[in-house]
Amino acid sequence: MITALSLSPAVDKIYFIDGFETGKLYRVRNIVKSAGGKGINVARVCSILGEKVNLVGFKAGETGEWLESQLKRMGVNTCFIEVEGESRTNINIIDNVKNLETEVLEIGPTIRREDIESFMDEFEKVLKDTAVLVCSGGLPEGIPVNFYRILIEKAKFYGTKTILDSSGEMLSEGIKAAPYMVKPNLRELGVYAGKKLDNISDIIEACKSIINAGVEIVVTSMGAQGALLVSKDEIMRAKVPDIEVVNTIGSGDSTVAGCAAGIIRGYSLEKTLRLGMACAVANTQFKEIGYISMELVDKFFNEILVERL
């Protein structure tokens, strides 16, 4: 089974406003509302792929109840610790004329020590049936920055393969636990490496520094340029088809979900990368965040070009 963490879940609202400007009034009809946050996006895509998924995290207030109800409708098994406050709502304004995205992200509830203790009790129970653990997204207030490192170390004790998709200090701390796979984007990889990544050689070098820390696979997403997979023995680049894009938000999470499915199915690295990128491209065809269809995944799976470097 795949277990995804959703430590800071959110309701995602997308407003499509062409020619958006600040300081103006807009009455919007074109709205997409969905359960969101990186862990939820991963769980949703894994479920569509046909994988059994656990989602473990925190929920708060009426927003948290709505989130859990949406997840159950998707067939995702939830294990949320209820905390004080209200779960987050995130707003994305997409302007297809200017090709710009504006995000307004709420902070969400503060997690107390007793909440963390309750979470750890449930987390350890779930780990016993977990083959792949996905640690993705930011951490809510009250959670220590090394929390992913702690969870990855706990998961490895049970023989669980782990995927880390985070940023900044959360990423660098998590890498210290040597997860099975790390999935940064170019910006996150550059911050980790401490330098600007000007070319493919720089990207490969930065990925190898993560491999040298004990990580087995690094998949770096590069937007329209595809993705780069680096392991101890192989380097592959996946090129994606040139298509019209509806929405890019959630494509990184879809990549993670596809890779998690590939790992649990025992796919080769090339096939795992191909599935991850097929999910990422499929996500770009929907207004919903972190959403795919199997028809499009199958189509793009055969259109992804993977070359060894």
C-alpha positions, -999 to +999 in steps of 0.1 A: +000+000+000+010+036-006+008+060+023+008+098+016+013+124+043-010+154+044+003+174+074-011+207+061-042+199+039-061+226+022-092+234+002-079+246-032-099+273-051-089+282-086-102+314-102-097+317-140-095+355-146-079+366-179-062+400-177-062+399-139-050+431-122-048+440-085-071+467-072-100+457-093-134+440-087-140+407-104-173+387-103-162+351-111-182+322-125-153+300-136-142+284-103-127+250-094-129+239-058-112+207-046-094+190-018-058+200-020-023+202-005+005+181-020-002+149+000-039+150-011-029+155-047-006+125-045-033+103-029-059+114-055-037+105-085-025+072-069-062+063-064-070+070-100-041+048-110-058+020-091-034+019-061-046+015-025-038+046-006-037+057+030-037+094+038-023+104+072-023+139+086-042+166+105-076+182+100-093+211+117-128+226+118-155+225+092-130+228+064-112+197+077-145+177+077-152+188+041-117+177+031-121+142+046-156+137+030-141+145-004-113+120+001-136+092+012-156+098-020-124+092-039-118+059-022-088+072-002-085+057+033-080+086+057-064+088+091-066+124+103-058+137+138-083+164+146-067+196+159-079+230+170-085+258+145-095+256+108-078+238+079-064+260+052-080+274+021-056+283-008-066+306-037-050+304-071-058+330-098-049+319-133-045+344-160-042+326-194-037+359-213-006+370-193+004+334-186+006+342-149-005+324-117-012+343-084-014+323-052-028+333-018-019+306+008-033+304+043-011+293+071-035+269+088-037+257+124-008+254+148+000+218+158+005+211+195+028+186+211-001+163+221-012+164+184+022+152+173+021+124+198-013+112+186-001+114+150+030+093+157+008+066+173-014+064+142+016+067+118+033+037+133+002+016+129-002+025+093+035+019+085+031-018+091+011-022+059+029+005+039+053-004+010+059+032-002+056+064+020+053+098+003+065+128+024+055+159+005+047+196+010+054+220+038+050+216+075+024+234+096+033+257+125+043+237+156+060+209+136+098+208+138+117+213+106+133+179+108+100+161+110+103+144+076+137+131+086+122+116+118+093+100+098+117+086+070+139+070+096+109+054+113+096+041+079+130+027+070+129+007+102+098-011+088+114-016+054+093+010+037+106+028+007+102+066+010+098+095-014+106+130-003+092+161-021+097+192-001+119+223-001+144+244+018+155+232+052+127+205+052+143+190+021+179+192+033+170+177+067+149+149+051+178+140+028+199+133+059+177+103+065+186+090+030+151+084+016+147+060-014+138+088-038+138+126-038+118+147-062+129+184-063+121+209-090+149+230-105+144+259-080+144+235-050+175+217-063+193+249-069+186+261-033+198+227-020+230+229-041+236+265-031+241+277-067+224+286-099+219+256-122+227+270-157+229+238-177+222+200-177+257+193-163+250+215-133+217+198-127+234+163-129+261+174-105+235+187-080+216+154-082+247+134-077+254+153-045+221+140-032+229+105-044+262+107-024+241+115+007+226+080+004+195+086-017+190+060-044+170+080-070+166+117-077+139+128-101+141+165-109+111+180-126+119+207-152+085+219-164+081+219-202+117+205-204+106+172-189+125+156-161+159+142-152+164+109-133+197+103-116+207+071-097+240+056-088+243+038-121+220+056-145+211+091-158+179+095-179+161+125-193+124+123-201+111+147-228+074+155-228+052+162-259+046+197-269+009+202-261-015+230-251-016+234-213-048+241-192-032+241-158+003+232-144-005+232-107-003+197-093+019+183-120+048+178-096+025+159-072+013+138-101+049+130-110+054+118-074+022+097-075+032+080-108+067+072-095+052+058-062+029+036-083+059+025-105+079+016-074+052-004-057+046-023-090+083-031-093+088-012-126+122-005-140+136+030-135+128+040-171+092+027-168+088+044-134+100+077-149+078+073-179+047+067-157+055+097-135+059+120-164+027+107-181+008+116-150+024+150-149+014+158-185-021+143-180-026+167-151-019+197-173-051+189-193-075+195-165-086+226-145-086+205-114-054+204-093-038+170-091-062+152-114-056+128-142-075+103-164-062+068-172-070+074-209-046+103-210-019+086-189-019+057-213-017+080-242+012+101-229+030+071-215+037+061-251+046+096-262+072+103-235+107+101-250+133+088-225+170+090-234+200+079-215+228+105-209 
